Amino acid sequence: MTHAPAAARTPAVLLAVALLLALLATGCSRPPAPVDLAVLTDEQDAWDGRTVQVAGTLRSFDDPLHYWVEDDVPNRVELLPHDGLAELVGTRVVVEGRFTFREGEGRRITLGSVTPCPAVDAPAGC
């Protein structure tokens, strides 16, 4: 049995690695899962680490400055980062991002996007 020299195999290995990385970067990301804030807060451990889409009213508090999205109950989830949120306070919005829950820190969505309602393909409640 003859084998190709290592130098001849290197480009093929590099190409395979590059294709795998490109597939992982684009093909394996899940779209945001639409979820009600009530479900997100009731089942926070089950949703930890997932990319979600929620609808609610954007609220804020000044000292210390923080922002959150809430429903009518209110079920609340903090939003980070704060960039561009000030002008949307009091507005119904659709929020997409990565949800996390930590004891002592609470529920948080690291934002991918915030869109005022009505939005195309907005979840119920928008």
C-alpha positions as CSV (number, residue, x, y, z in Angstrom):
1,M,0.0,0.0,0.0
2,T,1.3,3.4,-0.9
3,H,0.6,6.6,0.9
4,A,0.8,10.2,-0.3
5,P,3.6,12.2,1.3
6,A,2.5,14.3,4.2
7,A,3.1,17.5,2.2
8,A,0.5,16.3,-0.3
9,R,-2.1,15.5,2.4
10,T,-1.8,18.9,4.2
11,P,-3.9,21.0,1.7
12,A,-6.7,18.4,1.9
13,V,-6.6,18.3,5.7
14,L,-6.7,22.1,5.8
15,L,-9.6,22.3,3.4
16,A,-11.5,19.8,5.4
17,V,-10.9,21.7,8.6
18,A,-11.9,25.0,6.9
19,L,-15.2,23.4,5.6
20,L,-16.0,22.0,9.0
21,L,-15.4,25.4,10.7
22,A,-17.6,27.2,8.1
23,L,-20.4,24.6,8.6
24,L,-20.2,25.0,12.4
25,A,-20.3,28.8,12.1
26,T,-23.3,29.0,9.8
27,G,-25.2,25.7,9.6
28,C,-25.4,24.8,13.3
29,S,-26.8,27.9,14.7
30,R,-30.5,27.6,15.6
31,P,-33.0,30.3,14.9
32,P,-34.4,32.1,18.0
33,A,-37.1,30.1,19.7
34,P,-40.3,32.1,20.2
35,V,-41.4,31.9,23.8
36,D,-43.8,33.8,26.1
37,L,-42.2,35.6,29.0
38,A,-44.4,33.6,31.4
39,V,-42.9,30.4,30.1
40,L,-39.4,31.8,30.1
41,T,-39.6,32.8,33.8
42,D,-41.5,29.6,34.9
43,E,-39.0,27.3,33.1
44,Q,-35.9,29.4,33.4
45,D,-33.5,26.5,34.0
46,A,-34.7,24.7,30.8
47,W,-34.2,27.8,28.7
48,D,-30.8,28.7,30.1
49,G,-28.3,29.2,27.2
50,R,-30.8,29.1,24.4
51,T,-31.4,31.8,21.8
52,V,-35.0,33.1,22.3
53,Q,-37.5,35.6,20.9
54,V,-39.9,37.3,23.2
55,A,-42.3,40.2,23.0
56,G,-43.1,42.7,25.8
57,T,-42.8,46.3,27.0
58,L,-39.3,47.7,27.4
59,R,-38.8,49.3,30.8
60,S,-35.9,50.9,32.7
61,F,-34.7,52.1,36.1
62,D,-32.0,54.8,36.5
63,D,-30.2,54.0,39.7
64,P,-28.5,51.7,38.9
65,L,-29.2,51.9,35.2
66,H,-30.8,48.8,33.9
67,Y,-33.3,47.7,31.2
68,W,-35.8,44.8,31.0
69,V,-38.7,43.5,29.0
70,E,-41.9,42.6,30.8
71,D,-45.4,41.4,30.1
72,D,-48.6,42.4,31.9
73,V,-48.1,40.2,35.0
74,P,-45.2,41.3,35.1
75,N,-42.7,38.6,34.2
76,R,-39.4,40.4,33.7
77,V,-36.1,39.6,32.0
78,E,-33.1,42.0,32.1
79,L,-31.6,43.1,28.8
80,L,-27.9,43.7,28.0
81,P,-26.1,45.6,26.5
82,H,-27.9,48.8,27.0
83,D,-26.9,50.4,23.6
84,G,-29.9,52.0,21.8
85,L,-32.5,51.0,24.4
86,A,-33.2,54.4,26.0
87,E,-35.3,55.6,23.1
88,L,-37.5,52.5,23.2
89,V,-38.5,52.7,26.9
90,G,-42.3,52.3,27.2
91,T,-42.5,50.7,23.7
92,R,-43.8,47.2,22.9
93,V,-40.8,45.4,21.4
94,V,-39.6,42.0,20.0
95,V,-36.4,41.0,21.7
96,E,-34.0,38.3,20.3
97,G,-30.9,37.1,22.1
98,R,-29.3,34.5,24.3
99,F,-31.2,33.8,27.6
100,T,-29.3,33.0,30.8
101,F,-30.4,32.4,34.3
102,R,-28.0,32.4,37.3
103,E,-29.0,32.2,41.0
104,G,-28.1,35.6,42.6
105,E,-28.0,37.3,39.2
106,G,-31.4,36.6,37.8
107,R,-32.7,36.2,34.2
108,R,-31.0,38.0,31.4
109,I,-31.1,38.2,27.6
110,T,-27.8,39.2,25.9
111,L,-29.3,41.1,22.9
112,G,-29.0,40.1,19.3
113,S,-31.8,42.6,18.3
114,V,-34.6,44.7,19.6
115,T,-37.4,45.7,17.2
116,P,-40.4,47.9,18.0
117,C,-43.8,46.3,17.3
118,P,-45.4,45.8,15.0
119,A,-42.6,43.7,13.5
120,V,-42.6,41.3,10.6
121,D,-43.0,37.7,12.0
122,A,-43.5,39.1,15.5
123,P,-44.6,36.6,18.1
124,A,-48.0,36.7,19.6
125,G,-48.5,39.5,22.1
126,C,-46.7,42.1,20.0
